[in-house]
Amino acid sequence: MVDAYKNLIDGEMVGTAATLDVINPANEQVIATVPACGKEELDRAVAAARRAFKTWRKTTPEERTKVVQAIAGVIKDNADELYRLLTTEQGKPHIQAQQEIMMTTAFASAQSTLTLDDVINQDDDVRLSRTRRVPVGVVGGIVPWNFPVAMAFQKIVPALISGCTIVLKPSPFTPLTTLRIGELIKDVVPAGTVNIITGEDSLGPLITSHPDINKITFTGSTATGKKIMEGASADLKRITLELGGNDASIVLPDADVEKVAEQLFWSSFSNAGQICVAAKRIYIHEDIYDDLSKAIADYSKNVAVGDGSQQGTGVGPIQNKKQFDRVCELIQDAKDNGYKFLVGGDVDPSGSGYYVPISILDNPPEDARIVAEEQFGPVMPLMKFSTIDEVIERANNSDYGLAGAVWTKDTEKGVEIAEQLETGTVWVNEFLNLSPFAPFGGHKQSGFGAEYGVEGLKEFTYSQVITVKRDALV
């Protein structure tokens, strides 16, 4: 018998008659059921959040910080249970699941210290004018399946710190760890401030269009982000969208081949490539292309693909069947077009689990689907370049602009190139590093708005200017 999880609504764990199955992507077995919520449950959660907002908005920054730090403490105290559950539903290896849980606690604690101080615009004999930040109200958060815990609290924490309340929808593919955390914190957070409800994808548009939700924060595909914009436009909800990416890494000829090969591998293949800011296209200078492509391919042969709960697994399964089929389709397209694979390229769909072998392509053309589209799987195209101007143009030739990286011993040159890339984040000589104190967001069709840092916190607020005339008439 599988476990039946419940939703957190108004401080209580609530079930529904209708349920959804949750699948372990490592073996395609049903591991649990969760509530299949619709309009009735959503209305109840939003009403609870709106009631709670009346009180929560009046709390002091210190009170909010205390609650968020208590949440972080609960997650940390239960980390062993949570990371194992995360691997079971998401597929990532235990070590990467541990990293996600610990990142969540660390980022929550750090973000809880952020403040939105008043800004004095004028202070003289005539008047005092100041700008303050006030919470927008009830937030609707919609979370993807690749980092379900980190991205849930990427939305919950700034909502609470800014004085908002939230109704959060996890992905139907990976709701379990978030629901378990909801159960663990239900007596830590004031009732109604955090509500977690599960449902099919059809629940998303209900959240987006709900008249009593004031802001939507969404992480996911660009196609869905456009639909959310459309749905939120009816009543001009505030929105933050962190969408897709086709992130380019540029390796200059002075890079240390042996040192950079391992880092480039994991920049693409961590979480089986299912990371919005993973390296999706790797451009290597022609002077070191042969040596570096061989070094990456050789390194990959020592990385095991398998069940994330098994010791020694480096790359787990694709999280769900739909994404598995898409990655397989891109690999087949590359094979049909005669592109060369240095490693992998042969998928066996007959086995149990959504496993894609580590696959590395040798210099496919720019218009190849595997280069032009975001693969979101363990497939890495390596491409040669000759000049800096050429590679910058190729890297920027994308509708996306989320992140990128430059690898070189000459950090000044790396920064010079980074400043010409049309992305929200660029790393020089590292990858996948985010800070709770620095804004994270995309350019072009990778979304807009920011998460993390003071800029991310402001996304959950309005500015309000209060002006006092000093030579009052009364």
C-alpha positions as CSV (number, residue, x, y, z in Angstrom):
1,M,0.0,0.0,0.0
2,V,1.4,3.4,-1.0
3,D,1.5,6.4,1.3
4,A,-1.3,9.0,1.1
5,Y,0.0,12.6,1.5
6,K,-2.1,15.6,2.5
7,N,-2.1,19.3,1.7
8,L,-1.4,22.1,4.1
9,I,-4.4,24.5,4.2
10,D,-4.9,27.1,7.0
11,G,-2.7,25.2,9.4
12,E,-4.3,21.8,8.8
13,M,-3.3,18.7,6.8
14,V,-6.2,18.2,4.4
15,G,-6.9,15.3,2.0
16,T,-9.3,15.0,-1.0
17,A,-11.4,12.2,-2.4
18,A,-9.6,12.5,-5.8
19,T,-5.9,11.8,-5.8
20,L,-2.9,11.7,-8.1
21,D,-0.2,9.0,-8.3
22,V,3.4,9.9,-7.8
23,I,6.0,7.8,-9.7
24,N,9.6,6.9,-8.8
25,P,11.4,7.7,-12.1
26,A,14.1,5.1,-11.3
27,N,11.7,2.2,-11.6
28,E,8.3,3.7,-12.7
29,Q,6.6,2.4,-9.6
30,V,3.8,4.3,-7.8
31,I,5.3,5.5,-4.4
32,A,2.5,7.7,-3.1
33,T,-0.7,9.5,-3.8
34,V,-1.4,13.2,-3.2
35,P,-4.7,15.3,-3.3
36,A,-6.0,16.3,-6.7
37,C,-7.2,19.8,-5.9
38,G,-9.5,21.9,-7.9
39,K,-11.3,25.2,-7.5
40,E,-12.9,24.4,-4.2
41,E,-9.6,23.6,-2.5
42,L,-7.9,26.5,-4.1
43,D,-10.6,28.9,-2.9
44,R,-10.2,27.6,0.6
45,A,-6.4,28.0,0.5
46,V,-6.6,31.5,-0.9
47,A,-9.3,32.6,1.6
48,A,-7.0,31.3,4.4
49,A,-4.0,33.2,3.0
50,R,-6.1,36.4,2.7
51,R,-7.3,36.2,6.3
52,A,-3.7,35.5,7.5
53,F,-2.4,38.4,5.5
54,K,-4.3,40.9,7.5
55,T,-2.3,39.9,10.6
56,W,1.0,38.8,9.0
57,R,1.5,42.1,7.1
58,K,1.6,43.9,10.5
59,T,4.3,41.8,12.0
60,T,7.8,43.2,12.5
61,P,10.8,42.2,10.3
62,E,12.2,40.5,13.4
63,E,9.1,38.4,13.9
64,R,9.2,37.3,10.2
65,T,12.9,36.5,10.4
66,K,12.3,34.3,13.5
67,V,9.6,32.3,11.7
68,V,11.7,31.8,8.6
69,Q,14.7,30.7,10.6
70,A,12.5,28.3,12.5
71,I,11.4,26.8,9.1
72,A,15.1,26.4,8.1
73,G,15.8,24.7,11.4
74,V,13.0,22.2,10.9
75,I,14.2,21.3,7.5
76,K,17.8,20.9,8.7
77,D,16.7,18.7,11.6
78,N,14.8,16.4,9.2
79,A,17.4,16.5,6.4
80,D,18.1,12.8,6.4
81,E,14.5,11.8,5.9
82,L,13.9,14.6,3.4
83,Y,16.8,14.0,1.0
84,R,16.0,10.3,0.7
85,L,12.3,11.1,-0.1
86,L,13.5,13.7,-2.6
87,T,15.7,11.1,-4.4
88,T,12.7,8.7,-4.5
89,E,10.4,11.1,-6.2
90,Q,12.9,13.2,-8.3
91,G,15.6,10.7,-9.2
92,K,18.7,12.7,-8.4
93,P,21.5,10.9,-6.6
94,H,21.5,11.1,-2.8
95,I,24.5,13.4,-2.7
96,Q,22.7,15.9,-5.0
97,A,19.5,15.6,-3.0
98,Q,21.4,16.3,0.2
99,Q,22.9,19.4,-1.5
100,E,19.4,20.6,-2.4
101,I,18.1,20.2,1.1
102,M,21.1,21.9,2.7
103,M,21.0,24.7,0.1
104,T,17.4,25.3,1.0
105,T,18.1,25.7,4.7
106,A,21.2,27.9,4.1
107,F,19.4,30.2,1.6
108,A,16.3,30.5,3.8
109,S,18.5,31.5,6.8
110,A,20.4,34.0,4.7
111,Q,17.4,35.5,3.0
112,S,15.7,36.0,6.4
113,T,18.3,38.6,7.1
114,L,17.5,40.8,4.1
115,T,15.7,44.1,4.8
116,L,13.8,46.6,2.7
117,D,14.7,49.9,4.4
118,D,12.9,53.1,3.8
119,V,14.5,55.6,1.4
120,I,14.5,59.3,2.2
121,N,13.7,61.3,-0.9
122,Q,13.5,64.7,0.6
123,D,14.2,66.0,4.2
124,D,14.3,69.7,4.5
125,D,12.4,72.6,6.1
126,V,9.5,72.2,3.6
127,R,8.8,68.5,3.7
128,L,9.8,65.0,4.5
129,S,9.3,62.4,1.7
130,R,10.2,58.7,2.1
131,T,9.6,55.6,0.1
132,R,8.6,52.4,1.9
133,R,7.9,48.9,0.7
134,V,4.6,47.3,1.4
135,P,3.6,43.7,0.7
136,V,1.5,42.9,-2.4
137,G,-0.8,40.5,-0.6
138,V,-1.5,36.9,-1.4
139,V,1.1,35.2,-3.6
140,G,0.5,32.2,-5.9
141,G,3.7,30.2,-6.3
142,I,4.1,27.5,-9.1
143,V,7.1,25.2,-8.8
144,P,8.8,22.9,-11.3
145,W,10.0,19.3,-10.8
146,N,13.8,19.6,-11.2
147,F,14.5,21.3,-7.8
148,P,11.2,21.0,-6.1
149,V,12.3,21.9,-2.6
150,A,14.8,24.7,-3.3
151,M,12.4,26.4,-5.7
152,A,9.4,26.1,-3.3
153,F,11.3,27.9,-0.6
154,Q,12.8,30.3,-3.2
155,K,9.2,31.6,-3.3
156,I,8.0,30.9,0.3
157,V,10.8,32.7,2.0
158,P,10.7,36.1,0.3
159,A,6.9,36.0,0.4
160,L,7.0,35.7,4.2
161,I,9.9,38.1,4.8
162,S,8.1,40.8,2.7
163,G,4.9,40.4,4.7
164,C,3.0,38.4,2.1
165,T,1.2,35.1,2.5
166,I,1.4,32.3,-0.1
167,V,-0.5,29.5,-1.8
168,L,2.1,27.2,-3.3
169,K,1.5,24.5,-6.0
170,P,4.3,21.9,-6.3
171,S,4.7,20.0,-9.6
172,P,2.4,16.9,-9.7
173,F,5.6,14.9,-10.5
174,T,7.5,15.9,-7.4
175,P,5.2,17.1,-4.6
176,L,6.1,14.7,-1.8
177,T,9.1,16.3,-0.1
178,T,7.4,19.7,-0.1
179,L,4.2,18.3,1.4
180,R,6.2,16.5,4.1
181,I,7.9,19.8,4.9
182,G,4.5,21.4,5.1
183,E,3.5,18.8,7.6
184,L,6.7,19.4,9.6
185,I,6.2,23.2,9.7
186,K,2.5,23.5,10.1
187,D,2.8,24.4,13.8
188,V,5.8,26.7,13.1
189,V,4.2,29.1,10.7
190,P,1.0,31.0,11.6
191,A,-2.1,29.3,10.1
192,G,-2.8,30.4,6.6
193,T,0.5,32.1,5.9
194,V,1.8,29.1,4.0
195,N,-0.6,26.9,2.1
196,I,0.6,24.0,-0.1
197,I,-1.9,22.4,-2.5
198,T,-1.4,19.8,-5.2
199,G,-3.2,19.1,-8.4
200,E,-2.9,18.4,-12.1
201,D,-1.4,21.1,-14.5
202,S,-5.0,22.4,-14.8
203,L,-4.7,23.8,-11.3
204,G,-2.1,26.3,-12.5
205,P,-4.4,28.5,-14.6
206,L,-6.9,28.6,-11.8
207,I,-4.2,30.0,-9.6
208,T,-3.1,32.5,-12.2
209,S,-6.6,33.8,-12.8
210,H,-7.8,33.8,-9.2
211,P,-9.1,37.2,-8.3
212,D,-7.9,37.1,-4.7
213,I,-4.3,36.3,-5.6
214,N,-2.2,39.4,-6.1
215,K,1.1,38.1,-7.4
216,I,2.3,35.0,-9.4
217,T,5.9,33.7,-9.1
218,F,6.6,30.9,-11.5
219,T,9.6,28.8,-12.5
220,G,9.3,26.6,-15.6
221,S,9.2,26.6,-19.3
222,T,9.0,29.7,-21.5
223,A,5.8,28.4,-23.2
224,T,4.0,28.1,-19.9
225,G,5.4,31.4,-18.7
226,K,3.7,33.1,-21.7
227,K,0.4,31.5,-20.7
228,I,0.8,32.7,-17.2
229,M,1.4,36.3,-18.4
230,E,-1.7,36.1,-20.4
231,G,-3.8,34.7,-17.5
232,A,-2.4,37.3,-15.1
233,S,-3.1,40.2,-17.4
234,A,-6.8,40.2,-16.7
235,D,-6.4,41.9,-13.4
236,L,-2.7,43.0,-13.8
237,K,-1.2,40.7,-11.2
238,R,2.4,41.2,-10.4
239,I,4.5,38.4,-11.9
240,T,8.0,37.0,-11.6
241,L,9.0,34.5,-14.3
242,E,12.1,32.4,-14.3
243,L,11.9,30.5,-17.5
244,G,14.0,28.3,-19.9
245,G,17.6,28.7,-20.9
246,N,20.0,27.5,-23.6
247,D,23.1,28.4,-21.6
248,A,26.4,28.7,-23.5
249,S,29.9,28.0,-22.0
250,I,32.9,29.4,-23.8
251,V,36.3,27.8,-23.2
252,L,39.3,29.9,-24.3
253,P,42.5,28.3,-25.6
254,D,44.5,29.0,-22.4
255,A,42.2,26.9,-20.2
256,D,43.8,23.9,-18.4
257,V,42.3,20.9,-20.2
258,E,42.6,18.4,-17.4
259,K,41.2,20.8,-14.7
260,V,38.3,22.2,-16.8
261,A,37.1,18.8,-18.3
262,E,35.6,17.6,-15.0
263,Q,34.0,20.9,-14.2
264,L,32.5,21.2,-17.7
265,F,31.1,17.7,-17.4
266,W,29.3,18.5,-14.2
267,S,28.2,21.9,-15.4
268,S,26.1,20.0,-18.0
269,F,25.3,16.7,-16.3
270,S,24.4,17.6,-12.7
271,N,20.9,16.5,-12.0
272,A,21.0,14.6,-15.3
273,G,21.1,17.9,-17.1
274,Q,17.8,19.0,-15.7
275,I,18.9,22.5,-14.5
276,C,17.7,25.7,-16.1
277,V,21.3,27.1,-15.8
278,A,23.2,24.0,-16.8
279,A,25.6,24.4,-19.7
280,K,23.5,23.5,-22.7
281,R,26.1,24.5,-25.4
282,I,29.8,24.3,-24.9
283,Y,32.1,26.2,-27.3
284,I,35.7,25.2,-27.2
285,H,38.5,27.1,-29.0
286,E,39.8,25.1,-32.0
287,D,43.4,25.0,-30.5
288,I,42.3,22.8,-27.6
289,Y,39.1,21.3,-29.0
290,D,40.4,17.8,-29.7
291,D,42.2,17.5,-26.4
292,L,39.4,18.8,-24.3
293,S,36.6,17.0,-26.0
294,K,38.5,13.7,-25.5
295,A,39.2,14.6,-21.8
296,I,35.5,15.2,-21.2
297,A,34.5,12.0,-23.0
298,D,37.1,10.0,-21.1
299,Y,35.9,11.5,-17.8
300,S,32.3,10.6,-18.6
301,K,33.1,6.9,-18.9
302,N,33.7,6.7,-15.2
303,V,30.4,8.3,-14.2
304,A,27.6,5.7,-13.5
305,V,24.1,6.3,-14.7
306,G,21.5,4.6,-12.4
307,D,19.1,4.7,-9.5
308,G,19.9,7.8,-7.4
309,S,19.4,5.8,-4.2
310,Q,22.3,3.4,-5.0
311,Q,25.8,4.2,-3.9
312,G,28.1,5.3,-6.7
313,T,25.4,6.7,-9.0
314,G,26.5,10.0,-10.6
315,V,23.7,10.6,-13.0
316,G,20.1,9.6,-12.2
317,P,17.1,9.1,-14.4
318,I,15.1,11.7,-16.3
319,Q,12.3,12.8,-13.9
320,N,9.3,11.9,-16.0
321,K,8.1,10.1,-19.1
322,K,7.2,13.3,-21.1
323,Q,10.7,14.7,-20.6
324,F,12.3,11.3,-21.2
325,D,10.5,11.1,-24.6
326,R,11.7,14.6,-25.5
327,V,15.3,13.9,-24.8
328,C,15.1,10.6,-26.7
329,E,13.6,12.5,-29.6
330,L,16.5,15.0,-29.7
331,I,19.0,12.2,-29.6
332,Q,17.3,10.4,-32.4
333,D,17.2,13.6,-34.4
334,A,20.9,14.0,-34.0
335,K,21.4,10.4,-35.2
336,D,19.1,10.8,-38.1
337,N,21.1,13.8,-39.2
338,G,24.4,11.9,-39.0
339,Y,25.9,13.9,-36.1
340,K,28.8,12.2,-34.4
341,F,28.6,11.1,-30.8
342,L,31.8,10.9,-28.8
343,V,29.9,9.1,-26.0
344,G,26.4,7.6,-25.8
345,G,23.6,8.1,-28.1
346,D,21.9,4.8,-27.7
347,V,18.8,4.8,-25.5
348,D,17.0,1.5,-24.5
349,P,13.4,2.5,-23.8
350,S,12.3,-1.0,-23.0
351,G,13.9,-1.1,-19.5
352,S,12.4,0.0,-16.3
353,G,13.1,3.7,-15.4
354,Y,13.7,6.8,-17.4
355,Y,17.4,6.4,-18.1
356,V,19.3,8.2,-20.8
357,P,22.9,7.4,-21.2
358,I,25.5,10.2,-20.9
359,S,25.7,11.5,-24.5
360,I,28.3,13.9,-25.9
361,L,28.1,15.2,-29.5
362,D,31.1,16.2,-31.6
363,N,30.8,19.6,-33.2
364,P,27.2,19.5,-34.5
365,P,26.1,22.5,-36.6
366,E,24.5,25.6,-35.0
367,D,21.1,24.8,-36.5
368,A,21.0,21.3,-35.0
369,R,18.0,20.9,-32.7
370,I,20.3,19.7,-29.9
371,V,22.1,23.0,-30.1
372,A,19.2,25.4,-30.9
373,E,16.8,24.0,-28.3
374,E,17.0,23.5,-24.6
375,Q,17.5,19.7,-24.1
376,F,17.1,19.5,-20.3
377,G,18.7,16.1,-20.2
378,P,22.1,14.4,-20.1
379,V,23.2,15.4,-23.6
380,M,26.1,17.8,-24.2
381,P,26.9,19.3,-27.6
382,L,30.6,20.4,-28.0
383,M,31.4,22.9,-30.7
384,K,34.6,24.5,-32.1
385,F,35.1,28.2,-32.5
386,S,38.0,30.3,-33.9
387,T,37.6,33.9,-32.8
388,I,36.2,35.7,-29.8
389,D,33.8,37.9,-31.8
390,E,32.5,34.7,-33.6
391,V,31.8,32.8,-30.4
392,I,30.1,35.8,-28.7
393,E,27.8,36.1,-31.6
394,R,27.0,32.4,-31.6
395,A,26.4,32.3,-27.9
396,N,24.0,35.3,-28.1
397,N,22.2,33.9,-31.1
398,S,19.3,32.5,-28.9
399,D,15.9,33.5,-27.8
400,Y,17.0,32.7,-24.2
401,G,19.3,34.6,-21.9
402,L,19.4,33.0,-18.5
403,A,23.1,32.2,-17.7
404,G,26.5,31.5,-19.3
405,A,30.1,30.8,-18.4
406,V,33.6,31.7,-19.6
407,W,36.6,29.5,-18.8
408,T,40.1,31.0,-19.0
409,K,43.3,31.6,-17.0
410,D,43.0,35.3,-18.0
411,T,40.1,36.5,-15.7
412,E,40.2,40.0,-17.1
413,K,39.6,38.6,-20.6
414,G,36.9,36.4,-19.1
415,V,35.1,39.4,-17.6
416,E,35.4,41.3,-20.9
417,I,33.6,38.4,-22.7
418,A,31.1,38.0,-19.9
419,E,30.0,41.6,-20.2
420,Q,29.1,41.0,-23.8
421,L,26.9,38.0,-23.2
422,E,23.1,38.6,-23.2
423,T,22.3,36.7,-20.1
424,G,21.2,37.5,-16.5
425,T,24.1,35.6,-14.9
426,V,27.6,34.8,-16.2
427,W,30.2,32.8,-14.3
428,V,33.9,33.0,-14.9
429,N,35.7,29.8,-14.1
430,E,32.9,28.2,-12.2
431,F,29.3,27.0,-12.7
432,L,25.9,26.7,-11.0
433,N,26.8,29.1,-8.2
434,L,23.9,31.2,-6.9
435,S,23.9,33.5,-3.9
436,P,21.0,34.4,-1.7
437,F,22.2,37.9,-1.7
438,A,22.5,38.4,-5.5
439,P,19.6,38.8,-7.9
440,F,18.9,35.9,-10.3
441,G,16.8,36.4,-13.4
442,G,16.8,36.1,-17.2
443,H,17.1,38.3,-20.2
444,K,15.0,37.9,-23.4
445,Q,12.6,34.9,-23.3
446,S,14.2,33.5,-20.1
447,G,11.7,35.6,-18.2
448,F,11.8,38.8,-16.2
449,G,11.9,39.9,-12.6
450,A,14.4,38.6,-10.1
451,E,14.7,36.1,-7.4
452,Y,17.1,36.3,-4.4
453,G,18.8,39.3,-3.0
454,V,17.1,42.6,-2.2
455,E,15.9,42.9,-5.8
456,G,14.1,39.6,-5.5
457,L,12.5,40.6,-2.2
458,K,11.2,43.8,-3.8
459,E,9.3,41.7,-6.3
460,F,6.9,40.8,-3.5
461,T,6.2,44.5,-2.6
462,Y,4.8,47.7,-3.9
463,S,6.6,51.0,-3.3
464,Q,4.6,53.6,-1.4
465,V,5.7,57.2,-1.1
466,I,4.6,59.2,2.0
467,T,5.1,62.9,2.0
468,V,4.6,65.2,5.0
469,K,4.4,69.0,4.5
470,R,6.3,70.5,7.4
471,D,4.7,74.0,7.4
472,A,1.3,72.5,8.0
473,L,-1.8,74.6,7.9
474,V,-3.4,73.0,11.0
